[in-house]
Amino acid sequence: MPPLYRRQAGFTLVELFVAVLIGLLLTLAVMVIQGQLTRTNMQLSDAGQRNDQARSAIDTLQRDLSNALYMVNGTSPLCAATVQYTGSTGTPVISVSAVEALPQPRALPSSTTVVDALMKPDAYVTASLSSANVSHMLTINMVPTALRAPPAAGVQSAPYKVVHNRVQTAPGGQQAVANGVLPLSNIDGMAAGDAVTLMVPMSGGPLSGLACLRFSAASPTAVSPTFPAYITMPSPGKFGDFTQPLRDAGLLGSTQVLTDSQLVAAKLKNEGPPAAGAAAQLITYYVATISNGASGTVPVLARAVINADGTLDAQPAPVAVGVVGLQALFGVDGVSNATAATGGITNYRTWSQVVSAQIAGRVRSVLYAVVTRTLQTDARNPVVNAVPIPSPNLGTGDPTFTPFYPRTTDEQRDRYTVHVAEVALRNQIWGN
């Protein structure tokens, strides 16, 4: 009987090994593809988050800038221009700046200590691989009033109440514009040295609106041979001193002067004691860093609120992660006080140029740029040596934004986005 051979069922050992090897290779390929997809998704998610946070930060900036110099959070009329009497020789009256932009690194203008050292604006690093970076501390004057400032010890614990006193027609021989004596319907609630704002409706110039004239009340008097109640400006102040700043703001023409008839029926707002006469609540934006939870840090755009008494309302808070630069230029109406105001924007200037030319009253808008970078570095990204920022060019000699320069070789492989926006200052060109 011939031998019987059993036919083999299934795989041979060699076939089994080949099948296992193919399976391993397929699994490895799937894992590699999945890893690449995960990394790509992380990078896209990172870029999307940076973009969303930057846009949110821009919205917050626009809201704060739009409310610059909007008095008492909107409970008082809107000022078309705010000017302050200082009594200084040469420049007795200055325009109160709605926004300032000073270069970092710089300390916060606050008496409160910032607990997290990484969140201090004076910790900003300008050094880069090729050149120094420029970033600004953008400070917004939100409330030019003493209401947030605490009174002197033992005087009063509650906030001071705003009292409105209406300006009266001066009897013959009394000229507030010429001698600084302001007749009032009454002087209820007023004391010598109180910070006051005279709110004068203005029209007839290139612009119209409410002029807010700030000064310290001197010699409130209830009885006088000429009229029942009045206050005076600090000597040698007179209301005529406000004429040039109002020309700069466009509320008076280049040849017009402030007159007594314009002051009649204006309202005088009493803001509180002399200790807080020039106090204001400030909101400051700047670039800082925070811990990433491991051993490193990530850049952020920080926001700090500073009360009228110089204390922090709360510790600075990050509003957007990935922001590496913040710069601002100011749209001005004329580059000097020698030119007549047009009511529009003729040039752009840096804040230092605005200060040196003494044209704070000519600022009409704030143009700002926010530079962000991704936090997921990819060696396949092209090398970035500089990040240019689009700049306006209305006139010869207008400054431009400074490009951002990556600080490390890893940062050169990041993706960068530049957001540029411009906000018209309401106190300067919006009507009531």
Secondary structure as GFF3:
##gff-version 3
##sequence-region A 1 432
A	DSSP	alpha_helix	13	66	.	.	.	ID=ss1
A	DSSP	three_ten_helix	71	74	.	.	.	ID=ss2
A	DSSP	beta_strand	81	85	.	.	.	ID=ss3
A	DSSP	beta_strand	93	95	.	.	.	ID=ss4
A	DSSP	beta_strand	99	103	.	.	.	ID=ss5
A	DSSP	three_ten_helix	117	119	.	.	.	ID=ss6
A	DSSP	three_ten_helix	121	123	.	.	.	ID=ss7
A	DSSP	beta_strand	136	143	.	.	.	ID=ss8
A	DSSP	beta_strand	163	166	.	.	.	ID=ss9
A	DSSP	alpha_helix	176	179	.	.	.	ID=ss10
A	DSSP	beta_strand	181	183	.	.	.	ID=ss11
A	DSSP	beta_strand	195	202	.	.	.	ID=ss12
A	DSSP	beta_strand	209	216	.	.	.	ID=ss13
A	DSSP	beta_strand	218	221	.	.	.	ID=ss14
A	DSSP	beta_strand	230	232	.	.	.	ID=ss15
A	DSSP	three_ten_helix	239	242	.	.	.	ID=ss16
A	DSSP	alpha_helix	243	248	.	.	.	ID=ss17
A	DSSP	alpha_helix	260	263	.	.	.	ID=ss18
A	DSSP	beta_strand	267	272	.	.	.	ID=ss19
A	DSSP	three_ten_helix	274	276	.	.	.	ID=ss20
A	DSSP	beta_strand	281	291	.	.	.	ID=ss21
A	DSSP	beta_strand	297	306	.	.	.	ID=ss22
A	DSSP	beta_strand	317	321	.	.	.	ID=ss23
A	DSSP	beta_strand	323	332	.	.	.	ID=ss24
A	DSSP	beta_strand	347	349	.	.	.	ID=ss25
A	DSSP	alpha_helix	351	357	.	.	.	ID=ss26
A	DSSP	three_ten_helix	360	362	.	.	.	ID=ss27
A	DSSP	beta_strand	363	373	.	.	.	ID=ss28
A	DSSP	three_ten_helix	411	413	.	.	.	ID=ss29
A	DSSP	beta_strand	416	424	.	.	.	ID=ss30
A	DSSP	alpha_helix	426	429	.	.	.	ID=ss31
###
